[in-house]
Amino acid sequence: MATLVYLNGELVPEQEAKVSIFDIGFMYSAVFMEAVRTFKHEVFRLEDHLERLEKSMRYVGLEPLVSQEEMADVISQVIQANIANFAEDDDCWVCAQVTPGLGFPHPMMKGKHSKPTVMAYVSRLPYDEYAHCYAEGRAAVVSNVRNVPPACVDPRGKTRFRLHYFMAKLEAKVSDPDAFALLLDTDGNVTEGTGANFFIASNGVLYTATTGNILEGISRRTVIELADKLDIPVVERDLTLYDVYGADEGFWTTSSYCMLPLSKVNHVPMKQVPGPLTQALLQAWSDAVGVDIVAQAVKYADRPSDVWRGEEDGAASPS
């Protein structure tokens, strides 16, 4: 089956999904988005993602361009349209995006009010990129590019405004093509990766940055809740590289891979990879969703994720 994309009320083949170059999302990076994944083909923590999407739109001064109920239906439609491309024990990643719609081509002219652009697409989880990292860890390269100060744009609003992330990624690849970039704020405090929250652990205590200068990730929230159930203390405070270099272990969190151990930061290796807290939390996450997260990634690690088109060789078939 060919990949179908949801675009403004229709499910269309990916190659036919087109958005105007005059869309305000393209012209001003005014794209509000959420990325979710499934477990057993059910979206994980959908309500949390939809609530954040609404808050992101309200933050910039827009009444929600699409309701939570409408976006939930959009996500459901695009999953059901593509789920036949996934095996029963496989899962998928979904990106849902909203823009204010078309704008006038000349930025100094006031255009007519336009309907929002609503889109969503499904893709494979990139197991081939991260499955080995559950055992080996993923390195961090501290970028010279600083995170955008919250006094300019509050990072809790999730948008496609990510030029600084892109620059940090390019810089990190020069030092280590397999590393994630880690961004500091303008005061030198550790913030987050380019799409992942960041934790360290010392003496049995988890530490992570406050929500004052990071995106409050749903996966981050999940880890904090799991830690509470396991009686693992969690401290949210400003962290510097001094704290990171002296930590026992660390990990990244995001929707696709959930948690990946931290192997080193710049030239400094972590003491434990993966550490005991990382392993305990990842196991607790697997237990909570009824899926062995690591085993699933390892099983499908040999399948390329960068050529996802439902009809190509290697696509999983229902079993």
C-alpha positions, 0 to 999 in steps of 0.5 A: 500500500502506498503511504497516505498523508492527511492534508486539509480533510483528505487522505492523499498519496504522499507524492500528491500532498502539496502545500503552497509556498505562500503558506504562513507556516513556510513564510514565518515558521508558524508551524505548530506540531506534535510528534507521537508514537504508538505502542501496540498501534495505539497512540501513547499519551495522545491527550498530553500531546493535544493539550500541548498543541493547543497551548502552543497556539494560544501562546502565540496569540491564536485561538486554537486553529483546530480543536483537540478532538479534531486533531485526535480524529486526524491522527486516527485517520492517518494511522488507520490509512497506513497501519496495514504497512506495519506488522502486528508487533511493529509500531509507527511514528506520527507527525501532526502539524497546523499552520495559519494557512495561506498568507499574502505573497508580499509580507507588507500587505495584509492578506485575507483571512485563510483557513488553517493548513492541517496535515499529518503523516505516518512513518517508520520508527528509525530503529536502524539509527538507534537500536544499538544505542540501548547497549552502547549509548549515544554521545553528546557534543556540546554545541557553540550554538546556544538555545533561544532564550525564553525571554525571546521565545518560550521553549514550551511552545512546540513549533517548527522554529528550529534553525538553531537546532539545525545549526547545532546538528551540523556542528555536532556532525563535524565532531562526531557524525553519530552524536546528538548536539547538546545545547546550553543557554546563554548563561552556560546551563545545560538545556536539551538536545535538538529534539530530546530532553536530557537527564543525568544521575548521580548517587541514585538521584536524577537531575534534569533542567527546569522547564524555564529553558526547555521544551517540557517533553511528554517523554520527560514527563513520563520518566519523572512519573516512572521515577516516582513509582520506583522511588527514584528522586528527581531534581529539576534545577540548573545544570552545568557541564561540571555537573554533567562531567561528574555524573554517573550516568545519563540519558536522552528522552523523546517520543520515538526511542523513549530513552537512550543511554548517554555514552559520553559528553564531548571527550568525557565518557560516562561512568556507566553505560547504560546505568542502573537507573536508565535500565530500571526506568526503560524496563518500567516504561516497557512494562507500562506499555506492554511492549519490550521497547528494546527488543522491538527496536532490535528486531527491526533494526536491519530495516532501513527507515530512510526509504519509507514508502509503504510499497517498497521492498522491505516494508513490514506486512501484517502478520 
